Amino acid sequence: MASLPLSGRQIVVTRALEQAGPIVEVLSAAGANVISMPLIEIIEPRDGGAARDAVLANIGSYEWLVVSSPNGARRVVGALQEAVKNSTRIPYIAVLGNGTREVVEGVAGIKVHVQAEAPSGEGLVHSFPTYSNGSQDKQVLLVQGEGADLTVVSGLIEKGWEVTRVNAYRTAHCVPSSEMRAEVEQGDAVVFASGSAARSWVSALGTEFRGKVVVIGPVTQKVAASLGLEVHAVAEVPTPEGVCAALVVLFA
């Protein structure tokens, strides 16, 4: 029986615990020994979510709801469920990637109308319609994480929309124990699914690493490189399967 493609490989996964399950499952199925070291956690915004909850209470007043991540989607599904329950008008919905789409469409009766052709802020703006004067309301509610860049905001404004941006969550850095740092330093590869995780890694372990660095997409690659990390592979598709495929090719 042929061995699995990642058999014997020690792969460090740095995702937050609430998000790590799918990638751990895929890598384990490929034979990897996964070392889970969460470097970030997803927590409430600094206002405890007050601003987010206030705008979501009036979700029917927006023409479009734009959600750029699964973390943001998890924090709007309650409002969507309430809108369905109360027969409230639901805005058109646009998302960045498949993970976000799956969370949103997990609400019965909800569908996504626009998904970015390329999984990036620029891709979402490109896929989003231009405002047509007089044919629809101009109001767009954009749900993002605290500290997100202004690519989507500025892009939608340039397309004629009036954008209300709200912080749905924020990312906090985790500090690994000395024992965990020692374990992961012997890994064959580390996977970063966000720039925040790469920043936490460099803060905790520096830029010297004996193994390979694999990232989920070009945005994370850019952050990792700016921190001084050498990126050895970028997933062609920003999914657990895409990351696994990049690792398989890297170690072939």
Secondary structure, 3 states (H helix, E strand, C coil): CCCCCCCCCEEEECCCHHHHHHHHHHHHHCCCEEEECCCEEEECCCCCCHHHHHHHCCHHHCCEEEECCHHHHHCCHHHHHHHHHCCCCCCEEEECCHHHHHHHCCCCCCCCCEECCCCCHHHHHHHCCCCCCCCCCCEEEEEEECCCCCHHHHHHHHCCCEEEEEEEEEEEECCCCHHHHHHHCCCCEEEECCHHHHHHHHHHHCCCCCCEEEECCHHHHHHHHHCCCCCCEECCCCCHHHHHHHHHHHCC
